[in-house]
Amino acid sequence: MNYFIQFLTFFRIFIAPVIYILITTFNFYGWALFLFILASISDYFDGFFARKYNFESSFGEVIDPVADKILVTFLILALSIEISSIFIGMAGGMILIREFWVSGLRNLNARQANSNATQVTFLAKIKTSIQFITFSSYLIGLALENSLIVFISNFFLFVHASFSGFSN
C-alpha cells in the first residue's frame, strides 16, 4: 500500500508536464481536463490512504505539497499561454509566490524544530478544493469553446488568489 500511496503523489509530478503539453501544443483540453481530474483525485486519496493505513511519513509530508505546487505551476503557465491572459499570469504569479513563501516558512520551521507552526489546516484544504475547481472550470470552458465559462473561471481564480493568503 505504501508504494501505491507514493505512486499517487508521483503521478501528479509526472502528469503535470503532460497536461501542459496537451493544452499548449495540441489543444486537447478534454484530455487535459481528464488527467487533471485524475491528478486532483490522487491528491485526496494519497492523504486518505496514508492516514487510514498509518503510512504517514516525513517524506510524504514534504513531497505531497511539492507535487501539488508542480501541478499548479504547470497549469498556471499553460493557461496563461493558451488564453494569452495577463490576469491569469498576474493572479497565478501571486498564487505561486504565496506557495513558495509557505514552502520557505515550512523549511525554516522544520530547521527550528517547530514544524507544527505550519501544519496544513482545514482552510488550506478548502483552498486546494477551490484551486481544483478553478482549473477544471478553465479546462471545461476551453474544451467547450465557451468564453462565458472561461470568464467565470477568472472570478474563481480571483477568489482562489484572494483566499490563498489566509491558509497554509
C-alpha positions in Angstrom: 0.0 0.0 0.0 2.9 2.4 0.8 4.1 2.1 -2.8 0.6 2.9 -4.1 0.4 6.0 -2.0 3.8 7.2 -3.3 2.7 6.4 -6.8 -0.4 8.7 -6.4 1.9 11.5 -5.3 4.4 11.0 -8.1 1.6 10.7 -10.6 0.9 14.4 -10.1 4.5 15.3 -10.6 4.8 13.4 -13.8 1.4 14.2 -15.3 1.8 18.0 -14.8 4.1 18.5 -17.9 1.9 16.1 -19.9 -1.1 18.3 -19.1 0.9 21.4 -20.1 1.8 19.9 -23.5 -1.8 18.8 -24.1 -3.0 22.3 -23.5 -0.3 24.4 -25.2 0.8 22.2 -28.1 -2.2 20.0 -29.1 -5.2 21.9 -27.7 -6.5 18.7 -26.2 -8.4 20.4 -23.4 -10.7 17.4 -22.8 -7.8 15.1 -22.2 -6.0 17.7 -20.1 -9.2 18.0 -18.0 -9.5 14.2 -17.6 -5.8 14.0 -16.4 -6.2 17.0 -14.2 -9.3 15.4 -12.5 -7.3 12.2 -12.0 -4.5 14.2 -10.5 -6.9 16.0 -8.2 -8.4 12.7 -7.1 -4.9 11.3 -6.5 -4.2 14.3 -4.2 -7.2 13.3 -2.0 -6.5 9.6 -2.0 -2.8 9.7 -1.2 -3.5 11.5 2.0 -6.6 9.4 2.8 -4.8 6.1 2.4 -1.7 7.3 4.2 -3.8 8.2 7.3 -6.1 5.1 7.0 -3.2 2.6 6.8 -0.9 4.6 9.0 1.7 5.2 6.3 2.2 8.9 7.0 5.9 9.8 6.7 8.1 12.9 6.7 8.9 12.2 3.0 5.2 12.2 2.2 4.6 15.4 4.2 7.3 17.1 2.1 6.7 15.6 -1.3 2.9 15.9 -1.4 2.8 19.7 -1.3 5.7 19.8 -3.8 3.6 17.6 -6.2 0.7 20.0 -5.8 2.9 23.0 -6.5 4.4 21.4 -9.6 0.9 20.6 -10.9 -0.4 24.1 -10.2 2.7 25.8 -11.7 2.3 23.9 -15.0 -1.4 24.7 -15.2 -1.0 28.4 -14.5 1.7 28.6 -17.1 -0.3 26.6 -19.7 -3.5 28.7 -19.1 -1.6 32.0 -19.2 0.0 31.0 -22.6 -3.1 29.4 -24.1 -5.6 32.1 -23.2 -3.0 34.9 -23.5 -4.2 36.3 -20.3 -2.4 38.9 -18.3 -4.9 38.4 -15.5 -4.1 34.6 -15.2 -0.4 35.4 -15.3 -0.7 38.0 -12.5 -3.1 36.1 -10.3 -1.2 32.9 -10.9 2.1 34.6 -10.1 0.6 35.8 -6.8 -0.6 32.2 -6.0 2.8 30.8 -6.8 4.6 33.5 -4.7 2.4 32.5 -1.8 3.2 28.8 -2.4 6.9 29.5 -2.4 6.6 31.7 0.7 4.8 28.9 2.6 7.4 26.4 1.5 10.1 28.6 2.8 8.4 29.1 6.1 7.9 25.3 6.4 11.5 24.8 5.7 12.5 27.4 8.3 10.2 26.0 10.9 11.4 22.4 10.3 15.0 23.6 10.8 14.0 25.2 14.1 12.1 22.0 15.1 8.8 23.9 15.0 7.0 22.1 12.2 3.7 22.4 14.0 3.7 26.1 13.2 2.9 25.5 9.5 0.7 22.4 9.7 -1.9 22.0 6.9 -5.2 23.4 8.1 -8.8 22.8 7.1 -8.7 26.2 5.5 -5.8 25.0 3.3 -7.9 22.0 2.2 -10.7 24.4 1.2 -8.2 26.5 -0.8 -7.0 23.4 -2.6 -10.6 22.5 -3.5 -11.2 26.0 -4.9 -8.0 25.6 -6.8 -9.0 22.4 -8.4 -12.5 23.7 -9.2 -10.9 26.8 -10.8 -8.5 25.0 -13.1 -11.2 22.4 -14.0 -13.5 25.3 -14.9 -10.9 26.8 -17.2 -10.4 23.5 -18.9 -14.1 22.9 -19.3 -14.5 26.3 -20.8 -11.7 25.7 -23.3 -12.9 22.2 -24.1 -16.4 23.5 -24.8 -15.1 26.7 -26.5 -17.3 28.6 -24.2 -15.9 32.1 -23.3 -18.6 32.6 -20.6 -17.2 29.6 -18.6 -13.7 30.9 -19.1 -14.8 34.4 -17.9 -16.5 32.8 -14.8 -13.2 30.9 -14.2 -11.5 34.3 -13.9 -13.8 35.0 -11.0 -12.9 31.6 -9.4 -9.2 32.4 -9.9 -9.7 35.8 -8.2 -11.4 34.1 -5.3 -8.6 31.5 -5.1 -5.8 34.1 -5.3 -7.6 36.1 -2.5 -8.2 33.0 -0.4 -4.6 31.8 -0.7 -3.4 34.4 1.6 -5.4 33.1 4.5 -4.4 29.4 4.6 -1.3 27.1 4.9 
